[in-house]
Amino acid sequence: MRLPQTQLPTFEENSRREYWEFIRALEQHIEKAAVPEEYKLQMLMQACAVPVRNTLQTCNNVDPREGYEKVMAILEDRYGDRHQYVREIMEGILEGPMIKGEDEGDLRKFADQLGFCILSLETIGRLQELDTIHSMDVLSCWLPERALMRYEDETFAYNKRYGYYPGVKWLKTFILEEVDRVCVRRRTKEKGAASESLYGIGHN
């Protein structure tokens, strides 16, 4: 059987984050492509970088189904420490993005990074470790001044209405809305500058 073409990433054993991204992509591909049990081991081995593959060669000497389970078990034992994975993810987002003023590109990147963290933690049932008041305080500190003022007003109103503060999913939506606001302000400013330029030309 010829295995289906795929964009499955190559596992290079660089980090726990890479491992979990690889496993998620692998499982999704196997389910989507309906790969037969006997070919799962072949696909898994092909997706591993040569140094990783060489350490797993003994798993080719058993039944393919058993070999697949053994490879998955070995990889999880070596790289699947969930506690350290959660730590890596949280440190990455809480250390903060580089946002230059009201740069819409930086804000969008912040929202994308936060979205990735939310998805990754939610997938392994650990979102609650990021979804805390302390994390929200840290994350909001990276917002531009105008956005931070609106954030404080809206979280205050949210708490007053519901009796508790919003979480990181709400924050992601808030950041994306701020991207839209920044875009509108930029366009308005550009139109104003263009109008002033035309007005000036007409009076020369």
Backbone as a printed PyTorch tensor [residue, N CA C, xyz], in Angstrom:
tensor([[[  0.8390,  -1.2020,   0.0000],
         [  0.0000,   0.0000,   0.0000],
         [  0.8670,   1.2410,   0.0000]],

        [[  0.5180,   2.2140,  -0.8280],
         [  1.2290,   3.4860,  -0.8450],
         [  0.5780,   4.4200,   0.1690]],

        [[  1.3970,   4.9230,   1.0910],
         [  0.8490,   5.7930,   2.1240],
         [  0.4640,   7.1400,   1.5320]],

        [[ -0.6040,   7.7700,   2.0290],
         [ -1.0580,   9.0520,   1.4870],
         [ -0.0380,  10.1540,   1.7340]],

        [[  0.0360,  11.0960,   0.7590],
         [  0.9140,  12.2480,   0.9270],
         [  0.3670,  13.1190,   2.0610]],

        [[  1.2690,  13.7130,   2.8140],
         [  0.8190,  14.4680,   3.9720],
         [  1.8090,  15.5640,   4.3240]],

        [[  1.3520,  16.5110,   5.0960],
         [  2.2000,  17.5890,   5.5930],
         [  2.6410,  17.2870,   7.0260]],

        [[  2.6230,  16.0260,   7.3770],
         [  3.0030,  15.6170,   8.7260],
         [  4.4160,  16.1110,   9.0370]],

        [[  4.6130,  16.8120,  10.1560],
         [  5.9460,  17.3200,  10.4820],
         [  6.9080,  16.1930,  10.8390]],

        [[  8.1850,  16.4550,  10.6510],
         [  9.2200,  15.4910,  11.0330],
         [  9.5810,  15.7130,  12.4940]],

        [[  9.5930,  14.6320,  13.2570],
         [  9.9260,  14.7510,  14.6690],
         [ 11.4470,  14.7260,  14.8310]],

        [[ 11.9980,  15.8360,  15.3360],
         [ 13.4520,  15.9890,  15.4720],
         [ 13.9300,  15.8460,  16.9170]],

        [[ 13.0150,  15.5920,  17.8470],
         [ 13.2810,  15.4730,  19.2860],
         [ 13.9620,  16.7180,  19.8650]],

        [[ 13.4820,  17.8990,  19.4500],
         [ 14.0660,  19.1500,  19.9440],
         [ 13.4620,  19.6290,  21.2590]],

        [[ 12.1900,  19.3330,  21.4840],
         [ 11.5360,  19.8220,  22.7050],
         [ 10.2610,  19.0360,  22.9650]],

        [[  9.7460,  19.1910,  24.1660],
         [  8.4620,  18.5450,  24.4940],
         [  7.3360,  19.1840,  23.6890]],

        [[  7.4290,  20.4600,  23.4570],
         [  6.4100,  21.1320,  22.6420],
         [  6.3650,  20.5280,  21.2440]],

        [[  7.5290,  20.2850,  20.6640],
         [  7.5850,  19.6740,  19.3480],
         [  6.9510,  18.2840,  19.3860]],

        [[  7.2290,  17.5330,  20.4710],
         [  6.6830,  16.1900,  20.5900],
         [  5.1590,  16.2220,  20.5880]],

        [[  4.5620,  17.0890,  21.4020],
         [  3.1080,  17.1110,  21.5050],
         [  2.4520,  17.6190,  20.2180]],

        [[  3.0910,  18.5610,  19.5460],
         [  2.5750,  19.0210,  18.2570],
         [  2.6310,  17.8810,  17.2330]],

        [[  3.7190,  17.1350,  17.2770],
         [  3.8960,  16.0080,  16.3660],
         [  2.8400,  14.9290,  16.6080]],

        [[  2.6360,  14.5850,  17.8710],
         [  1.6490,  13.5470,  18.2050],
         [  0.2470,  13.9840,  17.8020]],

        [[ -0.0890,  15.2450,  18.0420],
         [ -1.4150,  15.7350,  17.6640],
         [ -1.6040,  15.6660,  16.1480]],

        [[ -0.5780,  16.0800,  15.3970],
         [ -0.6660,  16.0340,  13.9380],
         [ -0.7430,  14.5900,  13.4470]],

        [[  0.0180,  13.7160,  14.0650],
         [  0.0240,  12.3020,  13.6810],
         [ -1.3450,  11.6730,  13.8840]],

        [[ -1.9210,  11.8800,  15.0510],
         [ -3.2240,  11.2880,  15.3570],
         [ -4.3130,  11.8210,  14.4260]],

        [[ -4.2510,  13.1280,  14.1500],
         [ -5.2490,  13.7210,  13.2560],
         [ -5.1180,  13.1480,  11.8460]],

        [[ -3.8750,  12.9630,  11.4000],
         [ -3.6590,  12.4450,  10.0540],
         [ -4.1180,  10.9880,   9.9420]],

        [[ -3.7820,  10.1940,  10.9520],
         [ -4.1670,   8.7800,  10.9330],
         [ -5.6820,   8.6560,  10.8680]],

        [[ -6.3640,   9.4800,  11.6360],
         [ -7.8320,   9.4290,  11.6440],
         [ -8.4060,   9.9260,  10.3220]],

        [[ -7.8520,  11.0240,   9.7990],
         [ -8.3690,  11.6110,   8.5630],
         [ -8.1220,  10.7110,   7.3760]],

        [[ -6.9200,  10.1130,   7.3240],
         [ -6.5520,   9.2800,   6.1780],
         [ -7.0070,   7.8370,   6.3200]],

        [[ -7.5790,   7.4860,   7.4690],
         [ -8.0370,   6.1110,   7.7110],
         [ -6.9220,   5.1130,   7.4170]],

        [[ -5.7530,   5.3520,   7.9860],
         [ -4.5930,   4.4860,   7.7560],
         [ -4.8270,   3.1270,   8.4230]],

        [[ -4.6930,   2.0360,   7.6870],
         [ -4.8740,   0.6980,   8.2860],
         [ -3.8540,   0.4620,   9.3990]],

        [[ -4.2150,  -0.3590,  10.3590],
         [ -3.3670,  -0.6200,  11.5210],
         [ -1.9580,  -1.0610,  11.1190]],

        [[ -1.8620,  -1.9170,  10.1140],
         [ -0.5610,  -2.4810,   9.7580],
         [  0.3830,  -1.4670,   9.1180]],

        [[ -0.1540,  -0.2960,   8.7080],
         [  0.7040,   0.7040,   8.0820],
         [  1.0180,   1.8880,   9.0080]],

        [[  0.4330,   1.9020,  10.1820],
         [  0.6630,   3.0140,  11.0950],
         [  2.1290,   3.0990,  11.5390]],

        [[  2.7330,   1.9230,  11.7960],
         [  4.1300,   1.9110,  12.2240],
         [  5.0360,   2.4730,  11.1280]],

        [[  4.7880,   2.0660,   9.8880],
         [  5.5950,   2.5580,   8.7750],
         [  5.4860,   4.0820,   8.6560]],

        [[  4.2810,   4.6030,   8.7730],
         [  4.0840,   6.0380,   8.6600],
         [  4.7570,   6.7780,   9.8030]],

        [[  4.6420,   6.2110,  11.0000],
         [  5.2500,   6.8310,  12.1730],
         [  6.7670,   6.8730,  12.0540]],

        [[  7.3660,   5.7790,  11.6270],
         [  8.8230,   5.7180,  11.4890],
         [  9.3150,   6.6890,  10.4260]],

        [[  8.5720,   6.7970,   9.3310],
         [  8.9590,   7.7130,   8.2580],
         [  8.8930,   9.1700,   8.7040]],

        [[  8.0390,   9.4500,   9.6720],
         [  7.8770,  10.8230,  10.1420],
         [  8.9260,  11.2200,  11.1840]],

        [[  9.7200,  10.2640,  11.6260],
         [ 10.7770,  10.5580,  12.6000],
         [ 12.0830,  10.8540,  11.8750]],

        [[ 12.8420,  11.8020,  12.3980],
         [ 14.1580,  12.0960,  11.8450],
         [ 15.0530,  10.8640,  11.9910]],

        [[ 16.0780,  10.7600,  11.1560],
         [ 16.9300,   9.5660,  11.1350],
         [ 17.4980,   9.2090,  12.5100]],

        [[ 18.0420,  10.1640,  13.2760],
         [ 18.5840,   9.8000,  14.5990],
         [ 17.5220,   9.1900,  15.5220]],

        [[ 16.3030,   9.7310,  15.4530],
         [ 15.2110,   9.1890,  16.2690],
         [ 14.8400,   7.8050,  15.7710]],

        [[ 14.7300,   7.6680,  14.4640],
         [ 14.3400,   6.3970,  13.8520],
         [ 15.3270,   5.2870,  14.2030]],

        [[ 16.6040,   5.6400,  14.2340],
         [ 17.6230,   4.6230,  14.5250],
         [ 17.4740,   4.0330,  15.9240]],

        [[ 16.9940,   4.8450,  16.8650],
         [ 16.8270,   4.3510,  18.2350],
         [ 15.5730,   3.4920,  18.3900]],

        [[ 14.7350,   3.4770,  17.3400],
         [ 13.4570,   2.7570,  17.4240],
         [ 13.4180,   1.5290,  16.5140]],

        [[ 14.5420,   1.1960,  15.8970],
         [ 14.5620,   0.1390,  14.8950],
         [ 14.1090,  -1.2240,  15.4280]],

        [[ 14.3640,  -1.4950,  16.7070],
         [ 13.9790,  -2.8050,  17.2590],
         [ 12.4720,  -3.0160,  17.2070]],

        [[ 11.7270,  -1.9310,  17.1510],
         [ 10.2670,  -2.0490,  17.1080],
         [  9.7750,  -2.5530,  15.7580]],

        [[ 10.6710,  -2.5820,  14.7730],
         [ 10.3010,  -3.1200,  13.4650],
         [ 10.3440,  -4.6450,  13.4350]],

        [[ 10.8700,  -5.2350,  14.4940],
         [ 11.0550,  -6.6900,  14.5260],
         [  9.8580,  -7.4330,  15.1000]],

        [[  8.8050,  -6.7170,  15.4040],
         [  7.6000,  -7.3490,  15.9520],
         [  6.4240,  -7.0610,  15.0300]],

        [[  5.2690,  -7.5850,  15.3900],
         [  4.0500,  -7.3200,  14.6180],
         [  3.8490,  -5.8030,  14.4980]],

        [[  3.4910,  -5.2880,  13.3000],
         [  3.3600,  -3.8460,  13.0940],
         [  2.4660,  -3.1410,  14.1130]],

        [[  1.3740,  -3.7890,  14.4950],
         [  0.4870,  -3.1580,  15.4700],
         [  1.1800,  -3.0280,  16.8200]],

        [[  1.8510,  -4.0810,  17.2310],
         [  2.5830,  -4.0510,  18.4910],
         [  3.7520,  -3.0740,  18.4010]],

        [[  4.4070,  -3.0410,  17.2370],
         [  5.5320,  -2.1300,  17.0540],
         [  5.1060,  -0.6850,  17.1500]],

        [[  3.9450,  -0.3680,  16.5720],
         [  3.4190,   1.0010,  16.6330],
         [  3.1760,   1.4150,  18.0780]],

        [[  2.5570,   0.5400,  18.8420],
         [  2.2670,   0.8410,  20.2460],
         [  3.5560,   1.0140,  21.0490]],

        [[  4.5790,   0.1990,  20.7330],
         [  5.8550,   0.3070,  21.4370],
         [  6.5510,   1.6230,  21.1330]],

        [[  6.5470,   2.0170,  19.8520],
         [  7.1760,   3.2910,  19.4770],
         [  6.4820,   4.4500,  20.1740]],

        [[  5.1620,   4.4470,  20.1660],
         [  4.4120,   5.5220,  20.8200],
         [  4.7160,   5.5700,  22.3160]],

        [[  4.8350,   4.4000,  22.9280],
         [  5.1360,   4.3360,  24.3570],
         [  6.5390,   4.8640,  24.6540]],

        [[  7.5030,   4.5030,  23.8090],
         [  8.8820,   4.9600,  23.9940],
         [  8.9680,   6.4800,  23.8440]],

        [[  8.3260,   7.0050,  22.8140],
         [  8.3520,   8.4540,  22.5860],
         [  7.7110,   9.2100,  23.7380]],

        [[  6.5750,   8.6940,  24.2190],
         [  5.9120,   9.3750,  25.3350],
         [  6.7610,   9.3240,  26.5980]],

        [[  7.4080,   8.1970,  26.8280],
         [  8.2560,   8.0670,  28.0090],
         [  9.4230,   9.0460,  27.9650]],

        [[  9.9620,   9.2800,  26.7700],
         [ 11.1330,  10.1530,  26.6310],
         [ 10.7740,  11.6320,  26.5760]],

        [[  9.6720,  11.9510,  25.9060],
         [  9.3880,  13.3610,  25.6190],
         [  8.0170,  13.8460,  26.1020]],

        [[  7.1980,  12.9330,  26.6280],
         [  5.8090,  13.2910,  26.8970],
         [  5.4900,  13.7760,  28.2920]],

        [[  6.4810,  14.2970,  29.0210],
         [  6.2460,  14.8100,  30.3710],
         [  5.2750,  15.9960,  30.2940]],

        [[  4.0350,  15.7720,  30.6750],
         [  3.0040,  16.8030,  30.5490],
         [  3.2850,  18.0160,  31.4270]],

        [[  3.8090,  17.7750,  32.6170],
         [  4.0900,  18.8870,  33.5260],
         [  5.1150,  19.8390,  32.9130]],

        [[  6.1830,  19.2880,  32.3610],
         [  7.2110,  20.1240,  31.7550],
         [  6.7000,  20.7880,  30.4770]],

        [[  5.8490,  20.0850,  29.7510],
         [  5.2520,  20.6530,  28.5350],
         [  4.4080,  21.8670,  28.8730]],

        [[  3.5820,  21.7310,  29.9050],
         [  2.7560,  22.8530,  30.3460],
         [  3.6400,  24.0190,  30.7770]],

        [[  4.7030,  23.7040,  31.4630],
         [  5.6320,  24.7440,  31.9100],
         [  6.2590,  25.4790,  30.7340]],

        [[  6.6780,  24.7410,  29.7170],
         [  7.2730,  25.3470,  28.5310],
         [  6.2780,  26.2870,  27.8420]],

        [[  5.0520,  25.8190,  27.6910],
         [  4.0280,  26.6230,  27.0190],
         [  3.7490,  27.9060,  27.7910]],

        [[  3.5620,  27.7750,  29.0950],
         [  3.2030,  28.9300,  29.9100],
         [  4.3390,  29.9330,  30.0020]],

        [[  5.5590,  29.4460,  30.1160],
         [  6.6950,  30.3600,  30.1500],
         [  6.7940,  31.1300,  28.8420]],

        [[  6.5150,  30.4380,  27.7380],
         [  6.6090,  31.0790,  26.4290],
         [  5.6470,  32.2350,  26.2740]],

        [[  4.4170,  32.0990,  26.7650],
         [  3.4270,  33.1610,  26.5790],
         [  3.5140,  34.2070,  27.6870]],

        [[  3.8320,  33.7930,  28.9140],
         [  3.8560,  34.7390,  30.0250],
         [  5.0830,  35.6510,  30.0030]],

        [[  6.1370,  35.2190,  29.3120],
         [  7.3110,  36.0810,  29.1880],
         [  7.0300,  37.2770,  28.2980]],

        [[  5.9420,  37.1970,  27.5600],
         [  5.4700,  38.3560,  26.8260],
         [  5.9700,  38.4820,  25.4070]],

        [[  5.1060,  38.9940,  24.5210],
         [  5.4920,  39.2460,  23.1360],
         [  6.1360,  40.6260,  23.0070]],

        [[  6.7610,  40.8810,  21.8770],
         [  7.3270,  42.1970,  21.6020],
         [  6.2800,  43.0100,  20.8380]],

        [[  5.5510,  43.8610,  21.5510],
         [  4.5280,  44.6930,  20.9250],
         [  5.0320,  46.1250,  20.8750]],

        [[  5.1880,  46.6490,  19.6680],
         [  5.6860,  48.0080,  19.4790],
         [  4.5090,  48.9660,  19.3390]],

        [[  4.1820,  49.6220,  20.4380],
         [  3.0610,  50.5570,  20.3940],
         [  1.7830,  49.8610,  19.9870]],

        [[  1.0200,  50.5110,  19.1110],
         [ -0.2320,  49.9280,  18.6280],
         [ -0.0120,  49.2830,  17.2650]],

        [[  0.9190,  48.3580,  17.2160],
         [  1.2190,  47.6460,  15.9780],
         [  0.2460,  46.4850,  15.8050]],

        [[ -0.5670,  46.5570,  14.7690],
         [ -1.6070,  45.5350,  14.5770],
         [ -1.0140,  44.1570,  14.3150]],

        [[  0.1500,  44.1230,  13.6480],
         [  0.7980,  42.8520,  13.3860],
         [  1.2610,  42.1800,  14.6670]],

        [[  1.8450,  42.9670,  15.5710],
         [  2.2990,  42.4280,  16.8550],
         [  1.1290,  41.9630,  17.7030]],

        [[  0.0380,  42.7320,  17.6840],
         [ -1.1520,  42.3510,  18.4570],
         [ -1.7560,  41.0490,  17.9190]],

        [[ -1.7960,  40.9280,  16.6060],
         [ -2.3480,  39.7100,  16.0050],
         [ -1.4700,  38.5020,  16.3390]],

        [[ -0.1550,  38.7140,  16.3250],
         [  0.7680,  37.6360,  16.6740],
         [  0.5630,  37.2250,  18.1280]],

        [[  0.3220,  38.1960,  19.0050],
         [  0.0500,  37.9240,  20.4200],
         [ -1.2010,  37.0560,  20.5380]],

        [[ -2.2490,  37.4210,  19.8160],
         [ -3.5010,  36.6530,  19.8510],
         [ -3.2810,  35.2390,  19.3240]],

        [[ -2.4800,  35.1120,  18.2650],
         [ -2.2010,  33.7870,  17.6950],
         [ -1.4180,  32.9290,  18.6890]],

        [[ -0.4290,  33.5190,  19.3410],
         [  0.3650,  32.7760,  20.3290],
         [ -0.5080,  32.3300,  21.4950]],

        [[ -1.3690,  33.2230,  21.9340],
         [ -2.2670,  32.8860,  23.0360],
         [ -3.2370,  31.7900,  22.6020]],

        [[ -3.7330,  31.8880,  21.3830],
         [ -4.6440,  30.8700,  20.8640],
         [ -3.9890,  29.5020,  20.8000]],

        [[ -2.7160,  29.4750,  20.3900],
         [ -1.9910,  28.2140,  20.3480],
         [ -1.8570,  27.6200,  21.7510]],

        [[ -1.5300,  28.4620,  22.7200],
         [ -1.3940,  27.9880,  24.1010],
         [ -2.7100,  27.4250,  24.6220]],

        [[ -3.7850,  28.1270,  24.3340],
         [ -5.1040,  27.6880,  24.7850],
         [ -5.4360,  26.3190,  24.1940]],

        [[ -5.2430,  26.1760,  22.8840],
         [ -5.5380,  24.9090,  22.2100],
         [ -4.6710,  23.7780,  22.7510]],

        [[ -3.3750,  24.0530,  22.9260],
         [ -2.4460,  23.0160,  23.3880],
         [ -2.7970,  22.5500,  24.7930]],

        [[ -3.0660,  23.4870,  25.6870],
         [ -3.3770,  23.1290,  27.0700],
         [ -4.7490,  22.4740,  27.1760]],

        [[ -5.6810,  22.9540,  26.3810],
         [ -7.0380,  22.3890,  26.4020],
         [ -7.0140,  20.9410,  25.9130]],

        [[ -6.1560,  20.6620,  24.9320],
         [ -6.0620,  19.3200,  24.3600],
         [ -5.6460,  18.2870,  25.4000]],

        [[ -4.7770,  18.6840,  26.3180],
         [ -4.3060,  17.7300,  27.3370],
         [ -4.9960,  17.9730,  28.6880]],

        [[ -6.0780,  18.7660,  28.6780],
         [ -6.8580,  18.9730,  29.8900],
         [ -6.1740,  19.7900,  30.9670]],

        [[ -5.3160,  20.7540,  30.5610],
         [ -4.5840,  21.5390,  31.5560],
         [ -4.7860,  23.0470,  31.3860]],

        [[ -5.8490,  23.4570,  30.7120],
         [ -6.0730,  24.8860,  30.4720],
         [ -6.2240,  25.6750,  31.7670]],

        [[ -6.7440,  25.0280,  32.7990],
         [ -6.9750,  25.7230,  34.0560],
         [ -5.6930,  26.2840,  34.6670]],

        [[ -4.5510,  25.7480,  34.2720],
         [ -3.2940,  26.2270,  34.8320],
         [ -2.8940,  27.5850,  34.2610]],

        [[ -3.4040,  27.9160,  33.0880],
         [ -3.1710,  29.2330,  32.4980],
         [ -4.3380,  30.1710,  32.7720]],

        [[ -5.5010,  29.5900,  32.9200],
         [ -6.7340,  30.3740,  33.0500],
         [ -6.9220,  30.8540,  34.4880]],

        [[ -6.0190,  31.7250,  34.9450],
         [ -6.0610,  32.2280,  36.3180],
         [ -6.0030,  33.7530,  36.3240]],

        [[ -6.3930,  34.3380,  37.4430],
         [ -6.3350,  35.8000,  37.5760],
         [ -4.8990,  36.2850,  37.4550]],

        [[ -3.9530,  35.5390,  38.0530],
         [ -2.5520,  35.9400,  37.9830],
         [ -2.0610,  35.9700,  36.5350]],

        [[ -2.3870,  34.9340,  35.7620],
         [ -1.9610,  34.8940,  34.3620],
         [ -2.5880,  36.0330,  33.5710]],

        [[ -3.8480,  36.3280,  33.8380],
         [ -4.5160,  37.4250,  33.1450],
         [ -3.8380,  38.7530,  33.4650]],

        [[ -3.4350,  38.9380,  34.7250],
         [ -2.7330,  40.1710,  35.1080],
         [ -1.4070,  40.2890,  34.3620]],

        [[ -0.6850,  39.1810,  34.2690],
         [  0.6140,  39.1900,  33.5810],
         [  0.4230,  39.4510,  32.0890]],

        [[ -0.5010,  38.7370,  31.4630],
         [ -0.7230,  38.8710,  30.0270],
         [ -1.2100,  40.2630,  29.6500]],

        [[ -2.0780,  40.8250,  30.4670],
         [ -2.6210,  42.1500,  30.1460],
         [ -1.5610,  43.2420,  30.2180]],

        [[ -0.5000,  42.9980,  30.9710],
         [  0.5770,  43.9900,  31.0840],
         [  1.2880,  44.2220,  29.7560]],

        [[  1.1700,  43.2660,  28.8270],
         [  1.8390,  43.4110,  27.5380],
         [  1.0160,  44.2030,  26.5360]],

        [[ -0.1990,  44.5840,  26.9080],
         [ -1.0510,  45.3520,  26.0050],
         [ -0.5830,  46.8040,  25.9160]],

        [[ -0.7640,  47.4380,  24.7600],
         [ -0.4760,  48.8690,  24.6460],
         [ -1.3450,  49.6690,  25.6280]],

        [[ -0.9340,  50.8760,  25.9390],
         [ -1.5940,  51.6620,  26.9830],
         [ -3.0810,  51.8440,  26.7440]],

        [[ -3.4740,  52.2160,  25.5270],
         [ -4.8900,  52.4380,  25.2430],
         [ -5.6880,  51.1510,  25.3940]],

        [[ -5.1220,  50.0370,  24.9090],
         [ -5.7980,  48.7460,  25.0220],
         [ -5.8910,  48.3100,  26.4800]],

        [[ -4.8610,  48.5900,  27.2500],
         [ -4.8600,  48.2060,  28.6570],
         [ -5.9500,  48.9430,  29.4240]],

        [[ -6.1490,  50.2240,  29.1130],
         [ -7.2090,  50.9980,  29.7740],
         [ -8.5740,  50.4160,  29.4490]],

        [[ -8.7790,  50.0600,  28.1950],
         [-10.0680,  49.4610,  27.8130],
         [-10.2250,  48.0860,  28.4590]],

        [[ -9.1220,  47.3340,  28.5410],
         [ -9.1400,  46.0240,  29.1930],
         [ -9.5970,  46.1500,  30.6410]],

        [[ -9.0450,  47.1010,  31.3560],
         [ -9.4040,  47.2870,  32.7670],
         [-10.8700,  47.6670,  32.9180]],

        [[-11.3630,  48.5130,  32.0300],
         [-12.7760,  48.9100,  32.0810],
         [-13.6870,  47.7130,  31.7950]],

        [[-13.3330,  46.9200,  30.7890],
         [-14.2050,  45.8180,  30.3840],
         [-14.1600,  44.6510,  31.3770]],

        [[-12.9980,  44.3810,  31.9550],
         [-12.9380,  43.3080,  32.9500],
         [-13.6850,  43.7100,  34.2230]],

        [[-13.6320,  45.0020,  34.5630],
         [-14.3840,  45.4840,  35.7200],
         [-15.8810,  45.3110,  35.4830]],

        [[-16.3350,  45.6950,  34.2860],
         [-17.7500,  45.5620,  33.9470],
         [-18.1660,  44.0920,  33.8890]],

        [[-17.2870,  43.2410,  33.3810],
         [-17.5630,  41.8060,  33.2950],
         [-17.7540,  41.2100,  34.6910]],

        [[-16.8530,  41.5590,  35.5820],
         [-16.9410,  41.0550,  36.9570],
         [-18.2010,  41.5480,  37.6600]],

        [[-18.5340,  42.7900,  37.4070],
         [-19.7330,  43.3620,  38.0300],
         [-20.9950,  42.6650,  37.5270]],

        [[-20.9690,  42.2700,  36.2550],
         [-22.1430,  41.6360,  35.6650],
         [-22.2780,  40.1670,  36.0450]],

        [[-21.1340,  39.4290,  36.0220],
         [-21.1900,  37.9820,  36.2190],
         [-20.7020,  37.5050,  37.5910]],

        [[-20.0050,  38.3750,  38.3040],
         [-19.5200,  37.9870,  39.6250],
         [-18.1590,  37.3160,  39.6050]],

        [[-17.5020,  37.2890,  38.4540],
         [-16.1460,  36.7350,  38.3420],
         [-15.4770,  37.3680,  37.1130]],

        [[-14.1520,  37.2690,  37.0590],
         [-13.4130,  37.8960,  35.9690],
         [-13.3020,  36.9550,  34.7760]],

        [[-13.1760,  37.5070,  33.5710],
         [-13.0620,  36.6660,  32.3730],
         [-11.7270,  35.9280,  32.3290]],

        [[-11.6610,  34.9320,  31.4270],
         [-10.4510,  34.1200,  31.3180],
         [ -9.6900,  34.3610,  30.0280]],

        [[ -8.7660,  33.4670,  29.7340],
         [ -7.8530,  33.6700,  28.6190],
         [ -8.5420,  33.5840,  27.2490]],

        [[ -9.6090,  32.8160,  27.1360],
         [-10.3330,  32.7800,  25.8600],
         [-10.9600,  34.1380,  25.5770]],

        [[-11.4990,  34.7480,  26.6110],
         [-12.0420,  36.0960,  26.4730],
         [-10.9350,  37.0680,  26.0820]],

        [[ -9.7660,  36.9210,  26.6930],
         [ -8.6410,  37.8060,  26.3970],
         [ -8.2190,  37.6920,  24.9330]],

        [[ -8.2000,  36.4860,  24.4060],
         [ -7.8440,  36.3160,  22.9940],
         [ -8.8160,  37.0880,  22.1050]],

        [[-10.1130,  36.9730,  22.3910],
         [-11.1200,  37.7080,  21.6230],
         [-10.9220,  39.2140,  21.7760]],

        [[-10.6200,  39.6410,  22.9950],
         [-10.3840,  41.0600,  23.2720],
         [ -9.2270,  41.5800,  22.4180]],

        [[ -8.1380,  40.8230,  22.3440],
         [ -6.9520,  41.2490,  21.5810],
         [ -7.2890,  41.3560,  20.1000]],

        [[ -8.0400,  40.3940,  19.5730],
         [ -8.4240,  40.4340,  18.1690],
         [ -9.3260,  41.6310,  17.8810]],

        [[-10.1960,  41.9690,  18.8160],
         [-11.0310,  43.1590,  18.6600],
         [-10.1680,  44.4130,  18.6640]],

        [[ -9.1320,  44.3980,  19.4930],
         [ -8.2170,  45.5460,  19.5390],
         [ -7.4680,  45.6860,  18.2210]],

        [[ -7.1340,  44.5610,  17.5850],
         [ -6.5090,  44.6200,  16.2520],
         [ -7.4180,  45.3690,  15.2880]],

        [[ -8.7130,  45.0510,  15.3150],
         [ -9.6800,  45.7360,  14.4440],
         [ -9.7320,  47.2300,  14.7550]],

        [[ -9.7120,  47.5730,  16.0280],
         [ -9.7540,  48.9900,  16.4150],
         [ -8.5080,  49.7370,  15.9320]],

        [[ -7.3570,  49.0860,  16.0570],
         [ -6.1070,  49.7050,  15.6000],
         [ -6.1580,  49.9220,  14.0910]],

        [[ -6.6870,  48.9470,  13.3720],
         [ -6.8020,  49.0760,  11.9160],
         [ -7.7050,  50.2530,  11.5470]],

        [[ -8.8270,  50.3790,  12.2420],
         [ -9.7630,  51.4770,  11.9720],
         [ -9.1020,  52.8170,  12.2690]],

        [[ -8.3980,  52.9090,  13.3930],
         [ -7.7330,  54.1740,  13.7330],
         [ -6.6620,  54.5280,  12.7050]],

        [[ -5.9370,  53.5120,  12.2260],
         [ -4.9030,  53.7600,  11.2230],
         [ -5.5110,  54.2620,   9.9240]],

        [[ -6.6100,  53.6270,   9.4790],
         [ -7.2460,  54.0520,   8.2350],
         [ -7.8080,  55.4640,   8.3670]],

        [[ -8.4170,  55.7330,   9.5170],
         [ -8.9670,  57.0710,   9.7460],
         [ -7.8700,  58.1260,   9.7020]],

        [[ -6.7410,  57.8140,  10.3080],
         [ -5.6100,  58.7400,  10.3180],
         [ -5.0680,  58.9550,   8.9150]],

        [[ -4.9850,  57.8680,   8.1340],
         [ -4.4890,  57.9680,   6.7640],
         [ -5.4240,  58.8050,   5.9000]],

        [[ -6.7400,  58.6140,   6.0750],
         [ -7.7100,  59.4040,   5.3120],
         [ -7.6190,  60.8810,   5.6850]],

        [[ -7.4310,  61.1200,   7.0040],
         [ -7.3090,  62.5050,   7.4520],
         [ -6.0810,  63.1710,   6.8690]],

        [[ -4.9640,  62.4260,   6.8440],
         [ -3.7240,  62.9730,   6.2910],
         [ -3.8740,  63.2380,   4.7920]],

        [[ -4.5630,  62.3410,   4.1010],
         [ -4.7690,  62.5130,   2.6680],
         [ -5.6430,  63.7290,   2.3990]],

        [[ -6.6760,  63.9110,   3.2200],
         [ -7.5720,  65.0530,   3.0450],
         [ -6.8350,  66.3620,   3.2890]],

        [[ -6.0010,  66.3940,   4.3180],
         [ -5.2360,  67.5980,   4.6220],
         [ -4.2750,  67.9230,   3.4870]],

        [[ -3.6850,  66.8770,   2.8930],
         [ -2.7600,  67.0770,   1.7860],
         [ -3.4790,  67.6750,   0.5750]],

        [[ -4.6540,  67.1300,   0.2570],
         [ -5.4170,  67.6430,  -0.8640],
         [ -5.8780,  69.0680,  -0.6070]],

        [[ -6.2650,  69.3560,   0.6210],
         [ -6.7340,  70.6900,   0.9970],
         [ -5.5970,  71.6960,   0.8390]],

        [[ -4.4230,  71.2800,   1.2490],
         [ -3.2600,  72.1610,   1.1530],
         [ -2.9030,  72.4560,  -0.2860]],

        [[ -2.9750,  71.4050,  -1.1410],
         [ -2.6550,  71.5790,  -2.5510],
         [ -3.6410,  72.5260,  -3.2200]],

        [[ -4.8970,  72.4450,  -2.8170],
         [ -5.9330,  73.2800,  -3.4380],
         [ -5.7890,  74.7460,  -3.0960]],

        [[ -5.0050,  75.1030,  -2.0700],
         [ -4.8890,  76.4950,  -1.6650],
         [ -3.5320,  77.0660,  -2.0450]],

        [[ -2.7540,  76.3660,  -2.8610],
         [ -1.4560,  76.8930,  -3.2780],
         [ -1.5960,  77.6550,  -4.5960]]])
